Amino acid sequence: MKERLASQEGQHILANLYGKDMLAMQSGRYSSLLTQYEERFGANDVQLFSAPGRSEIGGNHTDHNYGKVLAASINLDTIAASAPVSNRLITIVSEGYPGQTVVDLDELGPIEGEGGTTALVRGIAAGFLEFGYHIGGFNAYVSSNVLSASGLSSSASFEMLVCTILSTYYNDGVLDAVMMSRIGQFSENRYWNKPSGMLDQMACAYGGLITIDFKNPAQPVIEPIDYPFRDKGYSLVIVATGGNHADLTADYAAVPNEMFEVARILGGNVCRDITAEQIYENLGKIREQAGDRAVLRALHFLEENRRVDEQAAALRNDEIGKFLALITESGNSSWKWLQNCYRDSDSREQGITIALALTEQYLRKIGDGACRVHGGGFAGVILAIVPDDKADEYAKFIGGTLGTQTYTINVRQQGAICLAI
C-alpha cells in the first residue's frame, strides 16, 4: 500500500482529496498511518479510508425538528488503515488515545456504562443489522485532525468512517450517505444517549457544500451548491474558544425537547408542523405550559428555515453581501432566541459569547465579514467568515486576546470514502 500511495495514481487521489499544496503533508500522514497499523496488527493487505469533519453554516439546531440546514464537509478528516478479519471482532486503535476499542459482534445489545467510542461502534454494528445489512470483523488504526469536542463533528466523522469500512468490506459499498447517517443517528440515540438529528452525519458522509431538508427525515432532500469561498475572496475560520462539549448532553437535549413541547401544544409533533402565526395566536398558553425559552426556540427554528433558503439563493446568485448579512442574522438568533452560546447554569464561563463579541468588534472595524456560534453550542467554537487578506490578521487578533487557536478550513468535495488506491 505504501508503494501504491507513492505512485502517480496514489498521489493524484491525495491531491484531488486535499489539494496539491497539502500533498507532501498528507502523503506523510498516510504513510505514518500505515506504519502504525503494521506495528499494531501486522503486515496485511490494507485499505485506506477517510471521513471529513463538517461545518454547519446555516440552520442552527433545526435538523432534529425536521428543518433545513446549510452545511459543508471540510478538509479536516478522520482516516484509517484497515483490513477485514475472519473472526467476529472489530478492533480499533486510535492515535493519541490509550488502549484499544474492541467490539464482539455477537454481543450487540447496549451495555450500561460503556464508554463513548466502544458504545458508538457497537451501536453502528447493531444499526447495520437493524436496517438489513451485513457486518463482519476488521482491524483499524485511526488518526484524526478533526478537533475533538469542538463542534466540527469529530464523533460523526468517526461514525461515518466506521460505516464506510463496514459498507466496503461486507456490503459491496452500497450504503449511501443517507443510510449511513441513519445508522450513525441510531447509534447515537440508542447507544450513546445523545438525542441528535442527522445533520452532522449527513454533512460528513455526503461531501461538498449542501443544503439538506429533513422534512422527511428518512429521505432528506440534498441539494449541492457550488460556491468557492476562497476564490471569491473569503476564508472560513473556526475559532476555538477554550471550552469543550463534555458533559453538555442535558443542555443539548433541552433544545429539541422544548421545540417538541411547543409543537405538541399546537397539535404537531415537531416544529416543522407549525407556523409562527399559530404561536402568536396561542402565546399565553404556550408560555404557561412550555415556558418562554421554548417559545423563543420554536420561533428561532421557523426563522432559521427561512434563512437557509435565502442563504442558498444568495450563494447561487453570487450575492455575498446578502449572504453575510443572513449569517449575522442567524448568529444573532442563536445568541438571543435559541440561547445556546453559554450555559444558564454556569454564566461565569462564556467563551463563545466572548469570542463572538471580540469578532463582531473586529469585523465592524474592517467593515466586512460575519460570525456565528458553530454547531451545537454552549461551548466549543465559533465560525467567522472574513476577507481572505484579513485572515492572518484576524488569527493574530484572536491569539492575542483569547489566547486560543484559529483554523482556516476549506470545503471538501468528497464525503466519507474508501480511497481506491
Secondary structure per residue as TSV (DSSP state, phi and psi in degrees):
chain	resnum	aa	ss	phi	psi
A	1	M	-	360.0	-37.3
A	2	K	H	-61.3	-39.2
A	3	E	H	-65.2	-42.5
A	4	R	H	-66.3	-36.0
A	5	L	H	-63.3	-37.3
A	6	A	H	-83.0	-7.9
A	7	S	S	-71.5	169.1
A	8	Q	H	-59.2	-41.8
A	9	E	H	-64.3	-45.4
A	10	G	H	-61.9	-42.9
A	11	Q	H	-66.7	-34.3
A	12	H	H	-65.0	-41.6
A	13	I	H	-64.0	-44.4
A	14	L	H	-65.1	-40.9
A	15	A	H	-64.7	-37.6
A	16	N	H	-67.9	-32.8
A	17	L	H	-78.9	-41.1
A	18	Y	H	-118.1	-13.5
A	19	G	-	98.6	148.3
A	20	K	G	-63.9	-31.6
A	21	D	G	-69.1	-16.7
A	22	M	G	-105.6	6.2
A	23	L	H	-61.8	-47.6
A	24	A	H	-63.4	-43.9
A	25	M	H	-64.4	-45.6
A	26	Q	H	-69.8	-34.1
A	27	S	H	-61.2	-44.2
A	28	G	H	-65.5	-36.2
A	29	R	H	-64.0	-46.8
A	30	Y	H	-70.6	-35.2
A	31	S	H	-63.2	-42.4
A	32	S	H	-63.3	-39.0
A	33	L	H	-59.1	-44.4
A	34	L	H	-66.6	-37.4
A	35	T	H	-63.1	-44.7
A	36	Q	H	-64.5	-39.3
A	37	Y	H	-60.2	-48.0
A	38	E	H	-62.2	-38.1
A	39	E	H	-65.3	-34.2
A	40	R	H	-86.5	-38.6
A	41	F	H	-120.8	-8.4
A	42	G	-	95.5	175.5
A	43	A	S	-85.7	97.4
A	44	N	-	-113.9	169.0
A	45	D	-	-83.8	89.8
A	46	V	-	-90.8	164.8
A	47	Q	E	-122.1	159.3
A	48	L	E	-110.8	141.5
A	49	F	E	-133.5	153.2
A	50	S	E	-146.6	137.8
A	51	A	E	-136.5	124.6
A	52	P	E	-77.1	162.2
A	53	G	E	-77.4	-176.3
A	54	R	E	-140.0	154.1
A	55	S	E	-115.8	127.2
A	56	E	E	-90.9	115.9
A	57	I	E	-98.1	-37.1
A	58	G	E	-146.5	156.0
A	59	G	-	89.4	52.0
A	60	N	T	-73.5	120.0
A	61	H	T	56.2	54.2
A	62	T	-	-119.5	-25.7
A	63	D	G	-62.1	-37.9
A	64	H	G	-69.3	-16.9
A	65	N	G	-109.0	27.5
A	66	Y	T	66.3	39.1
A	67	G	-	-97.9	-159.0
A	68	K	E	-117.0	148.7
A	69	V	E	-140.0	156.4
A	70	L	E	-119.8	117.6
A	71	A	E	-143.3	167.6
A	72	A	E	-147.0	141.1
A	73	S	E	-71.4	146.1
A	74	I	E	-122.5	171.7
A	75	N	E	-84.2	10.1
A	76	L	E	-98.8	135.9
A	77	D	E	-147.8	168.1
A	78	T	E	-107.5	127.6
A	79	I	E	-122.6	157.7
A	80	A	E	-146.4	143.4
A	81	A	E	-103.1	129.4
A	82	S	E	-148.4	155.6
A	83	A	E	-147.2	143.3
A	84	P	E	-71.0	155.3
A	85	V	-	-128.5	161.8
A	86	S	S	-83.0	-17.3
A	87	N	S	-87.0	-179.5
A	88	R	S	-101.4	40.2
A	89	L	E	-121.3	136.4
A	90	I	E	-101.2	121.5
A	91	T	E	-123.3	121.2
A	92	I	E	-127.1	128.0
A	93	V	E	-109.0	127.3
A	94	S	E	-109.0	125.3
A	95	E	T	-57.4	130.9
A	96	G	T	88.6	-3.3
A	97	Y	S	-120.5	141.2
A	98	P	S	-73.1	155.4
A	99	G	S	68.7	-158.4
A	100	Q	-	-147.4	157.7
A	101	T	E	-97.9	123.4
A	102	V	E	-127.3	126.1
A	103	V	E	-125.2	124.1
A	104	D	E	-84.8	119.1
A	105	L	T	-72.3	-4.8
A	106	D	T	-94.1	3.1
A	107	E	-	-133.6	82.3
A	108	L	-	-111.0	9.5
A	109	G	S	-75.2	151.4
A	110	P	-	-58.2	139.5
A	111	I	-	-114.0	121.8
A	112	E	T	-58.2	127.4
A	113	G	T	80.8	4.9
A	114	E	-	-69.0	142.4
A	115	G	-	-64.0	160.9
A	116	G	H	-56.3	-54.2
A	117	T	H	-64.3	-46.4
A	118	T	H	-63.0	-41.8
A	119	A	H	-62.6	-40.8
A	120	L	H	-63.1	-45.8
A	121	V	H	-64.0	-43.3
A	122	R	H	-60.9	-42.3
A	123	G	H	-66.5	-36.9
A	124	I	H	-64.7	-45.3
A	125	A	H	-60.0	-43.0
A	126	A	H	-64.6	-36.6
A	127	G	H	-65.0	-37.1
A	128	F	H	-58.4	-44.6
A	129	L	H	-68.5	-39.9
A	130	E	H	-57.5	-38.3
A	131	F	T	-97.2	11.1
A	132	G	T	87.3	25.9
A	133	Y	-	-112.1	172.6
A	134	H	-	-98.2	155.2
A	135	I	-	-135.6	163.2
A	136	G	-	-167.9	172.6
A	137	G	-	-80.3	156.8
A	138	F	E	-159.8	157.4
A	139	N	E	-105.2	146.6
A	140	A	E	-150.9	138.8
A	141	Y	E	-109.1	125.8
A	142	V	E	-118.4	139.9
A	143	S	E	-135.8	143.1
A	144	S	E	-140.2	139.8
A	145	N	-	-114.0	15.1
A	146	V	S	-79.0	120.0
A	147	L	-	-57.2	124.9
A	148	S	T	-71.4	141.0
A	149	A	T	53.7	44.3
A	150	S	S	-123.1	-7.9
A	151	G	S	93.6	2.9
A	152	L	S	-96.6	8.3
A	153	S	-	66.0	51.8
A	154	S	H	-62.2	-34.9
A	155	S	H	-69.4	-43.4
A	156	A	H	-66.5	-36.0
A	157	S	H	-59.9	-44.7
A	158	F	H	-64.6	-43.1
A	159	E	H	-59.2	-45.6
A	160	M	H	-69.1	-28.6
A	161	L	H	-64.0	-49.2
A	162	V	H	-63.1	-41.8
A	163	C	H	-60.7	-40.9
A	164	T	H	-66.8	-38.4
A	165	I	H	-62.3	-48.8
A	166	L	H	-66.0	-37.3
A	167	S	H	-64.5	-41.8
A	168	T	H	-68.4	-47.1
A	169	Y	H	-76.7	-35.9
A	170	Y	H	-123.8	0.5
A	171	N	S	-138.3	21.8
A	172	D	T	56.6	24.5
A	173	G	T	68.2	25.0
A	174	V	-	-84.1	-15.4
A	175	L	-	-70.7	128.7
A	176	D	-	-92.1	-179.9
A	177	A	H	-61.0	-37.4
A	178	V	H	-66.0	-47.5
A	179	M	H	-66.1	-42.4
A	180	M	H	-62.4	-36.3
A	181	S	H	-66.9	-39.0
A	182	R	H	-63.5	-38.6
A	183	I	H	-68.8	-40.8
A	184	G	H	-61.9	-42.9
A	185	Q	H	-63.8	-42.2
A	186	F	H	-55.3	-45.5
A	187	S	H	-64.4	-45.9
A	188	E	H	-65.2	-42.5
A	189	N	H	-69.1	-44.3
A	190	R	H	-90.8	-30.9
A	191	Y	H	-113.1	-14.4
A	192	W	S	-118.8	-4.2
A	193	N	-	56.3	37.1
A	194	K	-	-112.5	116.5
A	195	P	-	-80.7	63.7
A	196	S	-	-91.8	159.8
A	197	G	-	-89.5	-149.4
A	198	M	S	-117.6	7.3
A	199	L	H	-55.7	-52.8
A	200	D	H	-58.6	-49.1
A	201	Q	H	-64.7	-41.5
A	202	M	H	-63.5	-44.1
A	203	A	H	-67.1	-34.9
A	204	C	H	-72.7	-36.2
A	205	A	H	-82.1	-34.5
A	206	Y	H	-83.8	-50.6
A	207	G	-	101.4	146.1
A	208	G	S	80.6	-174.5
A	209	L	E	-90.9	122.8
A	210	I	E	-141.6	154.1
A	211	T	E	-101.8	145.3
A	212	I	E	-129.4	126.9
A	213	D	E	-108.4	115.7
A	214	F	-	-96.2	23.8
A	215	K	S	-54.5	-41.9
A	216	N	S	-110.2	94.7
A	217	P	T	-63.1	-22.6
A	218	A	T	-74.0	-25.6
A	219	Q	S	-138.5	69.9
A	220	P	-	-64.0	148.4
A	221	V	E	-92.8	122.7
A	222	I	E	-112.7	130.0
A	223	E	E	-129.5	115.3
A	224	P	E	-69.2	151.1
A	225	I	-	-128.3	127.0
A	226	D	-	-97.0	96.6
A	227	Y	-	-140.9	102.8
A	228	P	-	-82.1	95.6
A	229	F	T	-55.1	-43.0
A	230	R	T	-64.4	-41.1
A	231	D	T	-66.2	-24.4
A	232	K	T	-90.0	1.7
A	233	G	T	93.7	18.9
A	234	Y	E	-129.7	146.1
A	235	S	E	-111.2	139.5
A	236	L	E	-92.3	118.8
A	237	V	E	-120.6	123.7
A	238	I	E	-93.7	129.9
A	239	V	E	-112.7	117.5
A	240	A	E	-73.2	129.7
A	241	T	-	-97.8	-4.7
A	242	G	S	98.0	-12.4
A	243	G	-	-97.7	177.0
A	244	N	-	-144.8	176.0
A	245	H	-	-93.2	11.6
A	246	A	T	-66.8	138.6
A	247	D	T	59.9	35.9
A	248	L	-	-112.8	14.1
A	249	T	H	-57.1	-42.3
A	250	A	H	-64.0	-39.3
A	251	D	H	-65.0	-43.6
A	252	Y	H	-64.1	-44.2
A	253	A	H	-63.3	-32.6
A	254	A	H	-64.1	-30.3
A	255	V	H	-64.9	-59.6
A	256	P	H	-64.8	-35.2
A	257	N	H	-64.3	-38.8
A	258	E	H	-69.5	-36.7
A	259	M	H	-64.4	-43.3
A	260	F	H	-56.8	-41.0
A	261	E	H	-65.1	-41.4
A	262	V	H	-62.4	-45.0
A	263	A	H	-60.4	-41.5
A	264	R	H	-62.0	-43.4
A	265	I	H	-60.4	-32.4
A	266	L	T	-93.8	9.4
A	267	G	T	88.2	11.3
A	268	G	-	-109.9	-178.9
A	269	N	S	-105.3	-36.4
A	270	V	S	-136.0	166.8
A	271	C	G	-66.9	-18.9
A	272	R	G	-64.1	-18.5
A	273	D	G	-85.2	-7.5
A	274	I	-	-121.9	171.8
A	275	T	-	-126.1	161.9
A	276	A	H	-62.7	-36.5
A	277	E	H	-61.1	-37.2
A	278	Q	H	-64.5	-38.0
A	279	I	H	-64.4	-44.9
A	280	Y	H	-59.9	-43.4
A	281	E	H	-68.5	-24.5
A	282	N	T	-120.0	25.8
A	283	L	H	-58.2	-45.2
A	284	G	H	-60.0	-45.2
A	285	K	H	-65.2	-41.8
A	286	I	H	-66.4	-42.7
A	287	R	H	-61.3	-39.8
A	288	E	H	-69.3	-41.7
A	289	Q	H	-87.6	-35.3
A	290	A	H	-111.5	-20.8
A	291	G	-	96.8	160.4
A	292	D	H	-68.1	-39.0
A	293	R	H	-62.2	-37.1
A	294	A	H	-62.0	-40.2
A	295	V	H	-59.9	-47.7
A	296	L	H	-62.8	-39.9
A	297	R	H	-67.6	-37.6
A	298	A	H	-66.5	-41.6
A	299	L	H	-64.8	-37.2
A	300	H	H	-58.5	-45.7
A	301	F	H	-55.6	-49.5
A	302	L	H	-63.8	-39.8
A	303	E	H	-71.0	-35.8
A	304	E	H	-63.5	-38.0
A	305	N	H	-59.5	-44.0
A	306	R	H	-62.1	-43.7
A	307	R	H	-64.9	-37.5
A	308	V	H	-59.8	-44.4
A	309	D	H	-59.3	-43.3
A	310	E	H	-71.6	-35.5
A	311	Q	H	-63.5	-45.1
A	312	A	H	-62.8	-42.5
A	313	A	H	-64.0	-39.4
A	314	A	H	-63.3	-41.9
A	315	L	H	-66.9	-43.0
A	316	R	H	-64.8	-29.8
A	317	N	T	-93.1	6.2
A	318	D	T	57.3	41.2
A	319	E	-	-104.7	75.3
A	320	I	H	-65.7	-34.4
A	321	G	H	-61.9	-43.8
A	322	K	H	-65.1	-41.3
A	323	F	H	-60.5	-46.1
A	324	L	H	-63.5	-37.9
A	325	A	H	-63.6	-37.8
A	326	L	H	-69.4	-34.6
A	327	I	H	-63.9	-43.1
A	328	T	H	-61.6	-43.3
A	329	E	H	-61.2	-42.8
A	330	S	H	-64.0	-44.6
A	331	G	H	-61.5	-40.2
A	332	N	H	-65.2	-36.6
A	333	S	H	-66.5	-41.7
A	334	S	I	-61.4	-41.2
A	335	W	I	-68.2	-46.2
A	336	K	I	-95.6	-36.6
A	337	W	I	-98.7	-53.4
A	338	L	I	-69.4	-36.4
A	339	Q	-	61.6	56.0
A	340	N	-	-121.4	28.8
A	341	C	S	-96.6	-16.7
A	342	Y	S	-159.2	166.1
A	343	R	-	-87.7	131.7
A	344	D	G	-58.8	-32.3
A	345	S	G	-78.9	-8.3
A	346	D	G	-145.4	66.6
A	347	S	T	-70.9	-13.7
A	348	R	T	-71.7	-25.7
A	349	E	-	-103.3	107.6
A	350	Q	-	-135.3	58.0
A	351	G	H	-59.2	-40.7
A	352	I	H	-66.2	-46.9
A	353	T	H	-67.8	-33.7
A	354	I	H	-62.9	-45.9
A	355	A	H	-63.0	-39.6
A	356	L	H	-65.6	-43.5
A	357	A	H	-61.4	-46.0
A	358	L	H	-63.0	-41.6
A	359	T	H	-68.0	-40.3
A	360	E	H	-60.0	-41.2
A	361	Q	H	-64.0	-42.3
A	362	Y	H	-64.4	-46.3
A	363	L	H	-66.0	-34.5
A	364	R	H	-63.9	-38.0
A	365	K	H	-65.6	-41.2
A	366	I	H	-88.0	-12.4
A	367	G	T	73.1	28.9
A	368	D	-	-160.7	157.3
A	369	G	-	99.5	-178.6
A	370	A	E	-158.6	162.9
A	371	C	E	-150.4	161.8
A	372	R	E	-165.8	159.2
A	373	V	E	-61.1	146.9
A	374	H	-	-115.6	124.7
A	375	G	T	78.5	-147.4
A	376	G	T	-62.9	-32.2
A	377	G	-	87.5	-163.5
A	378	F	S	70.4	-29.1
A	379	A	S	-167.1	167.6
A	380	G	S	116.5	-112.2
A	381	V	E	-136.0	164.2
A	382	I	E	-120.6	162.4
A	383	L	E	-109.1	128.8
A	384	A	E	-119.9	134.6
A	385	I	E	-109.0	111.6
A	386	V	E	-126.5	153.1
A	387	P	E	-56.4	140.9
A	388	D	G	-54.8	-39.4
A	389	D	G	-76.8	-2.3
A	390	K	G	-111.2	-0.9
A	391	A	H	-61.6	-45.1
A	392	D	H	-65.9	-42.1
A	393	E	H	-62.4	-42.0
A	394	Y	H	-63.7	-41.9
A	395	A	H	-60.3	-41.1
A	396	K	H	-66.5	-38.1
A	397	F	H	-61.3	-46.4
A	398	I	H	-66.1	-43.8
A	399	G	H	-61.7	-37.2
A	400	G	H	-77.8	-20.3
A	401	T	H	-103.0	-59.9
A	402	L	T	-79.2	-26.4
A	403	G	-	72.5	23.2
A	404	T	-	-117.2	173.4
A	405	Q	-	-94.3	156.2
A	406	T	E	-119.7	154.3
A	407	Y	E	-135.3	115.0
A	408	T	E	-80.5	123.9
A	409	I	E	-113.7	153.3
A	410	N	-	-118.9	151.5
A	411	V	B	-74.5	129.2
A	412	R	-	-101.8	131.7
A	413	Q	S	-78.0	-25.4
A	414	Q	-	-94.2	137.6
A	415	G	-	-86.8	-142.4
A	416	A	S	-75.0	124.8
A	417	I	E	-143.5	159.1
A	418	C	E	-96.8	123.3
A	419	L	E	-72.3	115.3
A	420	A	-	-82.4	72.1
A	421	I	-	-104.9	360.0
